Amino acid sequence: MKKHLVSDLWQAQHGLVTAESYSTAWLALVPDTAEPNRPAWPIALQTLRDSQLADGGWGDAAVYYPHDRLISTLAALHTLLTWNHPCDEERIERGVAVLSRYGQDLSQEWLDPIGFELLLPSLVHALEQLGLKLPRESWVDISETTQTKLNLIGNLEADPKKPRTWWFSMEMLPPTHLATFPHAILDSYGAVATSSAATAGYLRAQRLHGRDLRPAAHYLNEVVKATRGGGNVTWPIDVFELAWTLDNLRRAGASPTHPQIAPMIWRLASHWEFPPTGITWNQAFQVQDGDHPAVAYKVLRWAGLSPSDEPLLKFWDEECGVYKTYLDEHGSSISTSIHGLIAFRDNPHNKTHQRIATRLTEWLRQRVMGPEGFRDKWHLSPLYTAARLLPTLIGWDDELARYTLDFILSQQRPDGGWGATIHSNLEETALASLALSEAHMGGLFRANGELRSANRFLADKAHEMPTERLWIGKSLYLPIGVAQGTRYAAEMALARICQ
């Protein structure tokens, strides 16, 4: 194992997620308590100004994802128009000018960010209330999708005793509505669903109505410090980072009894039935999902533990034959179903698990061989889902495994790396390399020229960090520790083959 690997990962990241423009815009919108005509975090407003792209919009500069660009630009315009500084007039004009192109390009993507169907109409309404004329005709009417989501949600009231997934996008509500919600909706971090945008929207609403919330202000202050000036999709993702790191180390051939790994496993085990909901992406988010229990279940069984399968069965949809991320989600996730397959495949003596695994495999076959392919709702790159799926199928469904293997191999670039954007990058190369290494060790893939090329690519970038934001939240983001953990695991696996 690479020297100090686990300690480097675990001590350096602390569940950190990169800053992005959408959440930064919301944080920059919060008024100061002493001077309501200025932002509470001027550095966030300046970060927003400085992050305007060359085309006039906001969003990720390296990855063109129209949904990300549109929602981020609308949020940025909302903030700049609200503060109404003369120095921002040109920024606003340039931002408005690019909206039509972003809107027209939405049809090129089928992957909607979290809450897009709720956040888009909310921002459009807020901007039009500020007198801004928007090119609504440039993007498709999503009112039907919005209504479908609202029907799933039901009552848009916040009961502190019954947290809901839609709280993560709570900033969609008008300040007058948000101001009526009880302070008890804040979690143990002082946040609303560990979302900096939702927390900023809620804190702003309270301050506009003459009240303050020190826990929320403290949380956002910590976000600004952690990101050095901005807001991020969510923070921290400590349990998510821990589970994915351990799973990648498992895949790379590490031992669960390694003196650095064993304590991490026990820490993950302590979250399995963490009150009141059990394991989620961090200790404070109180709405359980199906994704994190599935990955953690495999890791804990790898370590010789016997976790209950109750959290898994809760998210199995018998009627549709799919494994859900959330009970009230709109649209199924292929990566979550892959993780469900990983978990249910793990116990060959459990007939219920094997029956579910068989049905999940058929659902996955139809998805990946259909027009949607390997595209997923949580990650922009199809390599993420293909790389998660390939090792799961070895010895289970070799035909589908070879189909997935061929897809991954076909995407390798001449420089030895992989990348769904304009060039190869560390995260996608690590994802593909780890999956191919497992296929090689499992006997499905014998040639190793591709792996040697990948090994050289990663070695040449040994002193670089992953930078591409390929994960889909409300906008694109990068979970730093997760990406680094994948990269280190890939290097470990390749070292066994390419030595």
N, C-alpha and C positions, 0 to 999 in steps of 0.2 A: 504493500500500500504506500502511496506517496506520503513522504514524511510530513507530519503535522496536518494531513489533509482534513480530517474531520474537525479538528479544533480550529483550523483556519476558516472553514466554512461556517461553523456554528457561532464562533465568537465575533466574526467580522460583520455579519449581515443583519442579525436581529429582525428577520422578517421584513426587510426593507423593500419597498416598491419604488421605482423611479417616479419622479415628478412628471406631470403632463399638463397641457394647457387647459383642458376642460376644468379640472378640479382647482387649478391655480386661479382661474377666473372667478370661481365661487368664493375661494378664500379671500381674494382681493376685493370682494364685494362687501365684506363684513365691515361695518362702521366702527370707528374708535369710540369708546365710551365717553372719554373726556371731550373729544372733538368729533361729533357725528358727521361733519362734512369732509372728513378725511378717512382713509382706510385704516383699519386696526393694524394691518401688516403692509406698510408701504412697499416693503421688499417684494411682496407677492405681486403688487401692481406693476412694479418695475420689471419683475421677471416676465410677466405677461407681455408687457410692451416689447421687451427684448427678444421674445420668442416668436414674434410674428415672422412668418415664412416669406421667402422671396416672392411668392405668387400673391401675397397679400393676406393669406389665410392663417389659420392656426392648426396645430396638430403635429403628428410626427413628420419630421423632415425627410427621413430616409425611406419611409414606407408610405406609399400612396394608398390610403384606404378612405374612400370618399365619405363613409359614415363618420369616421373619426374626424376628418377635416371639417365636415359640415357642422357637427354638434359642437366641436371645439371653437370654431369661428363664431357661431351664434352666441356661445357663452362669453367669449371674449368681447364681442360687440356689446352685449348686455352690460358687462362691467364697465367698459369704457364710456358708453353712453350715460350710464348712471352717474359716474363721477364728473363727466362732461368737462374735461380739461381741454383748453384750446390746443394744447400740444398733441392731442390725440385725433384731431380732425382728419388729418391725412391717413392715419392708421385705419380709422373707421371707413373712410371712402374706399381704401384698397380692400378692406375686408368685405364690404358689401359687394364690390365689383366681382369678386371671385365666387360668390355664393351660387350663381347660376351654373357654373361649370361643375361644382361639387354636387349640386342637386341633380344635374343631368347624368352624372357618372354613378349615381346610386344604383342604377339598374344593372351596372356591371358586377355588383356584389350582391350576394344573397345573405351574407353574414351581418346581422344587425347587432350592434353593441347592446350591453345590458341597459334596459329601460328606454331604448331609443324611441319606441312607440309612445312613451309617456313624456319624455324629456323634450323631444322635438316640438310638439304642439305647445308645450308650456313655454319654451323659450320664444317661439314665434309670437305667441300672444303677448308676452312681456315686452318684446321689442316693438311690436306694433303699438302697444300702449305708450311707448316712449316716442312714437311718431316716426319710426323707421319703416319705410316701404320695402317689403321683401319680395323676391321673385318666387312666390309660392308655386307658380306654374312650372318651375324648373324641376321640382321633385314630385314624385307620385303621391297621390292622396293616400295617407296611411290611417285615415279615420276609422276604417273598419277594423284594422289591426289594433288600433288604440282601444276601441270599444270591446274587442274580444279580451284584451288584457284587463281592462277595467271590470269586465264581468267575472274574470277569474279572481280578481282581488276582492271584489265586493265593496264593503264599507271602507272608505278612506279615512278612518279614524284610528288613532294610535292608542291601543290598550297596553300599558306597560307589562301586564301579565301575559300578553299574547303577542310577542314579537312576530313580525311578518317579513318576508323577503322584500316587499316593495319599500320598506323603510330605507333600504340601501339607496333608493332614488327619491327620497323624501323631498329634496329640493324642488321637485316638480310642482309642489303645491304653492299657492300664493302666500305671501308673508302673513296676511290676516288669518288664514287657516292654520298655518304652522304655529302661530303665536298662541293658539288655543290648546296645543298639546302639552300634557304635563311633563315636568322636568324629569320625571322618573323613567322616561323613555331612554335616557342616556345610559350607556353600558358602563362597565367597570373601568373603562379607559376614559370615560367622559365624552364618548362619541355616540353618534346615531349610527348604529349598525357598522361601526368602524369604517365609515365612509367620510372622507374629509369634505366632499361636496355637500352631502346631506347634513353633516354637522355644521358646516358653514352656513347653509341655508337656514337651518333651525336657529343658530345663534344670531344671525342677522335679523330674523323675524322677531326674536325676543328683544333685541336691542332697539329695533324700530318702534317697539311698543313699550319702551322705558324700563325693560328688565335686562338683567345680565345673568350669565351662566359661567361661573368660574371654571368648573370642570371641562366644559366644552372649549373655552378659551385656552385652557392649559393644554388640552389635547391638540388643538390646532397649532399652538405655539411649538409643540414638540414635532409636529409634522413639518413645519417650516424649517426648524433646525435640522431635522433629519434629511430633508431634500435640498437644503441650502437655498431656500427662497420660494418654494412652490407648494402646491397641493398634489396629492396623489390619489389614485383610485381607491385604495384601502391601505390601512396600516394599523398594526403589524399583521403579517401573514405567517406568524411563527410556527403554528402547527402544520400548515400547508408546506412550508419550507422544510420542516423536520421530516414529515412523512415522505415527500418526494425525494429528498436527499437520501434517506435510508433505503427507499425502494431502488434508486439508481445504484447505490452501493451493492445492494443484493444482486442486481442484474449484472454488475461488473465482476461478481465472484468473490466479494468480500465475505468475511466470517462474522456472524452475529455475536460471537463471543470476543471479538477484538476489543481490547481494553478501552478504545475510544468510542467504539460503536455501541457496546452493551449499555452504557449509561443513557445513550440517546434512545435506545429501544425502550428502556424502562420509563423514560420521560414520555415517550409516545403512548405507552401502555397506560400511563396515569391519566391521559386525556380520553381514553376509550369510553368511559362512562362519566366523564366530567359533568357535574351538575350545572344547569338543569337539563341540558339537551344531549350530552355526549359530544363526541368529537366533531368539530367544524374547522374552518380554516384558521381560526385563532381562538384564544380562551374566552373572549368576550362576546363573540357573535352568537346569539341565542337561537338561531334557526338552523336545525340540522340539515345536512344535505347527504346525498348518496355517494358523492365522489370521494370525499376524504375517508369515510369508513371503509370503502372498498380497497383503497390503496393501503391504508393502515392495517386492515385485516390480513392482507397478504404478508406484510412486513412482520406482524406479530406472530403469525404462524411460521414464518421462516425462522423466527427466533425460538420456536418450540413452545409458544404460548397457545392458549385455546380461547380466544375471544368469542363472545356470543355472536351468533349470526343475525340477531334481531335487528340491528341497524341496517343490515343489508336487505333483509326480506321486506322491510318497511317501504323500500323504494323500488321494489320489483313490481312492475305493472303486468299482471298475468294476462289481462285482456289484450294489450297491445304487444306483449312480448318484448318489452324494452325496459331498461334499467334507468330510472329517473335521477336527475340531479336534485330537483326540488319537487315536492308533491304538487305545487301549483304552477310549475313552469310552463312557458309557452314555447313549444318546440323541443324535440329531444336532442340530446348531445351524443354524438358518436363516441367521443373520448370517455365520457362517463359510462357508457355501455361497455366499452372495452375494459374499463376498470372493474365493472361488475363481472365481466367474464373472467378476468384474472382471479377475482376472489372466489367465485362459485366453482371454477375449475379446480381449485386448490385441494378440495377434499373429495377424492374419487369414491369414497365409501358412503358418501351422503347422496342418496338417490334424488332427493329434492334439489340439491345443488346441481347435480349432473343434468337433470331435466331442464333446469333453468339455463344452464350453460349451453346446452344444445339449442334451445330456442333463441338465446342471445346470438349465438353464432350465425343462425339463419337470418336474423334481423340485420346483423352486421354485413353478411354476404350481400344481401339485397341493397344495402346502403352503398358500400364501397364499389360495387360493380354497377351501380346506377349512375345517373347524371351528376349526383352530388359528390361522388367519389369519396375521397378522404377528408373533405372539408368539414370543419367543426365550428361550433359556436363559441368555444373558449380560447381557441388559438388560430391565428391567421394562416399558419403554415400547414398544409396537408401532411408534411413530413412528421409533424408531432403525432398525429393519430396513426399514421402508418408505422412509425417507429414504436409506438406503444402496442400496436396490434400484432406485429410480426412475431415477437418471441412468445406471445400468448398462444399462438396457433401451432407452434412446432410440436409435433407429436399428438396434436389434437385434430387439426384440419390442415394437412400439408398442402392440399390444393390451393386453398385460400392463402396459406402462408407464402407459397411460391408466387402467387399473383401480387401479394403485397411486397415481397422481396424484389420482384421485377420492377415495380413502381419506384422503390427507393433507389435501386441501381440506375434506373433511367434518368434520375434527377441529378446525379453527380456531375459536377462541372470539371472542366479540364484542369483546374488548379487543385483538384482533389477534395474540394469542399462542396457543401450544399447550400442553397439559398433560394427561397421563393421570391426574393426581391431582385434587385439589379446585380447583386454580387453575392458571393459566398459569405457566410457569417459563422461565428463560433457556435451559437446555440443550435442551429439546424444541422451543422456538421457533426456536433456532438450527439444529437438525437439519432441521426442516421448511422453514425459510427458505432454507437452502443448497440443498436438493433442488429446491425450486420455482424458485429462481434458475437452476439448471442446466437444468430443463425449459423455462423461458422462453427461455434462450439457445439451447437446442436446437430451438426451434420447436414444442414439444409443448404449450406453455401460453402463450397470448398475453395474456390479461387480467392486469393487474398491480395491481389494487386490493387484492388480498389481500397482495401483497408490500409495498405502501406501508403498509398497516396493521401488518404485521410489523415494518417498519423503524421505525415510530413506537414500537411496543412496546419494541424493543431500545434505541432512543434514550432513552426515558423511564427505562430502567434502566441507563444507561451507567456509573453509579458503583456498581452492585451486582455481587456475585459469584454464580455458580451455587451453590446450596445443596442442592438435592434429591439424595438418594442413590438413584439409579435403576439402578445397575449391580449385577449379581448375582454375589457371591462366595459365601463361606459365609454371609454376611448382606449387606445392602445397603450399598453404598459409593459414593463419588464420586471418580473420578480427576480431580483439580482441573485439571491442565494439559490433559488431553484435552477436558474440557468448555469450558475457556476458549479453546482452539484452535478448537473448532467455532464458538463464539460470534464470535470475531474473523473467521474465514473467512466466516461468514454476513454480517457487517457489510460486509466487502469486496465480496462478491457483490451485496448489495443496493444498495450505493453506485453500482455500475455501471448499475443499472436505474432507481433512484429518484432520481437526481440532478436 
